Amino acid sequence: MCLRKQHNSFVQLQERLLIISRFLQLIGFLKMHTNIEIKSRVKDVEQLKEKVHLESGARTDLLIQEDIFFNVPQGRLKLRKTQGNKSKLIFYERKDTENAKESKFDISVIEDPMSLEIVLSRALGIKGIVKKRRELYIAGQTRIHIDDVEGLGNFMELEVMMKEDQEKLEGVKIAEDFMKKFNIQKSDLIAGAYIDLLHEKNSSN
């Protein structure tokens, strides 16, 4: 009986968080941003870096990141800790498809990430943790990430940062053009997030 009550309370809390988020979006406090994204495995990192350098110039930043994912009923919620930068709470929704897809997201800068991590872990539970070394390049309105993910290997992620008046198809075309320039094959594309790949790997071991 006690376990059932705890489970019901947990479900109710998740539903309340989702309702609050949706309400704030409707009244304009949380206007979600939009990206068009592609994520792929990388076979030859150095060759990819050469091609990316030709398109974007020098690397913009090197980021050491830890993403703590929490259990939520819809979308994904993560607390991102980056060495030398402020932490961010990120909620995003996107379809888990291999092709270029629309991602809608909210970002909030966090002053006290340790306290927030404790609160969210108690309220929602931790789904998993992703650690990575990210090389960031910028080409026009596109962020190019070359990631070395702990336990998974090397990946590239494209994020086309959409403008307010820009059509989704235009963003998809930009992402697909970069795929061609970087010689990314459809067989290299992945559908989900790094946390999903880690879960798949761990469940198969």
N, C-alpha and C positions, 0 to 999 in steps of 0.2 A: 504493500500500500504506500509506504514511504517513497519507494523508488518511482512509483507511478505519479505521485504528487510532484516530485522533483522534475520528472520528465515533462509533465503538464505545465509547470511553472517556466521551464526552459523554453518550451514551444511558444507560450504566451509572450515571453520577453522578446523572442525573435520576431514575432508578429508585430509587437508594438514598435520595435525599432524600425521595421520596414514601413509601417504606417506613418510614423513620424517623418522618416526620410521622404516618403512620397508627398506628404502634406507640405513640407518645407519647399520641395521642388515646385509644387503647384502655386504657392504664393510668392515664389521668386527668390527665396533666401538661398536655395541651392540649385542654381541653374547648372545643369550638367554640361561639361565640355565634351567634345567629340573628336575622336581620332579615327583614322583608317589604319588598320594594323595587319602586318604579316610577320609570322615567326617561322624560322627555318633552322634546320641543322646545318652545321658548317663542316665541310670535309677538309678544306685547306684554308686555315685561318690567315696565314701570311699572304696568300694570293688574294683573298678577299680584302684584306687591309689595303693592298696596293690599288685595287679597283675603287674602294671607298675613298681613298685619299685623292684619286683623280677627280672624283665628283664633288668632294666637300672641302678639300684642303686638309690642313693639319687637324689632329684630334683636338676636340674641344675640352674634354675632361676625362679623367680616370676615376671611377667611382667604385668604392668597396661597400657593398650593400648587403643588408640582412632584411628579408621580408618575412614578417610573422603573419600568417594567415589565420583568420578566425572563422568559426562555423557560423554561417548565416543562411537563411532559407532561400535567398535569391542573390545572384551575382557573386562577387568576391570582395572580401574586406581584408585589407592588410595594413599593418603598421610597418613602414619602411624606415629603417635606420641606415644612414649613410655617414661614413667616417668624414668628419670635418664639416658636416652640414646638419641643419636642423632636421629632425624626424618629421615624417608626414603620414597622416592617416588617409588611405586611398580606398574608395569604394568604386567598383566598376562592374559594368554589365556588357557582355558581348556573346555572340553565338560561338560555340566551339566548332568552327569549320576551318578547313585548311586554307581556303582561299582568303583574299583580302576581305576583312570584315570590319564593320563599324563597332567602335567601342565608346560607350558613354561613361564618363567618370566624374567623380568629385574628389578634390584634394584639400586637406586641411593641415596647415603647419602646426606641429605639436611642440609645446615648450617643455612638457614633462612626460617624455615617452615611457619611462619606467612605471610611473603611476598608472598611466593609461593602459599599458600592457597588462598590469595586474588586474585592473578593473575588467577589461574585456575578456581576459582569460577566465576569470571567475564567472562572468555573465554568459559568455558564449562558448568558451572552450577553444583551445588552439588546434587548428586543423593541421598545421605543419609549418616548417621554417625553410626558406630558400636563401642560400648564401651564394653570392656571385661577385665576380670582378667584371665591371662593365666599362667598356671604352665607348665614349660618346662622340659622335660626329654630327654635324648639322649641314644639310644640303637644302637650301631654299626653305620650304616649310616642313621639311622632313627630318625627324630625329633618327639617326642610324645607330643602333646599339650592337656592339660585338661583345657577347657575353661568354664568360667562362664560369659555368655553373657547377658548384660543388656537387659531386656525385653523378653528374649528367654529361658534362663535356661542353663543347663549343656550339654557340648558336648566334644567329643574327635576328634582330627585331627591327622592323621598320614602323615608325609612327608618323603618319602624315597628319600634321596638326591642322585641323579643318578651320577655315574662316567662317564667320556667321552666315555669309551669303553664298557659301560654296556648296555645290551639289555633291552628294555622296559619290556619284559616278566619276566625278572629276578626281576625287581623292583616290578612288580605286585605280584609276588610270595611272596616277602618279606612282602609286605603290607597285603596280605591275610593270611599269617602265623601269623602275629600279631593279626589279627582279631580273629583267632581261639584261640590264647592264652588268649586274653582278653574277650573271649565269646561275641563278637559283632555279632549280628544277622543281616541278610540282611534287615529285617524290620526296623532296627535301622538306616540304612544308609540314608544320605540325598544327594541330587543331586547338589543343588546350593550353594551359599555363604550365610553368615549370613545376608548380606544386603537384599538378596532376601527373606529370611524368615521373616525379619522385615517388608518388603513391603507387603508380603502376610498377615501377622498378622494385619497390619494397615488397609489394604483394606477390611478385613473381619469384622472390628469393626464398 
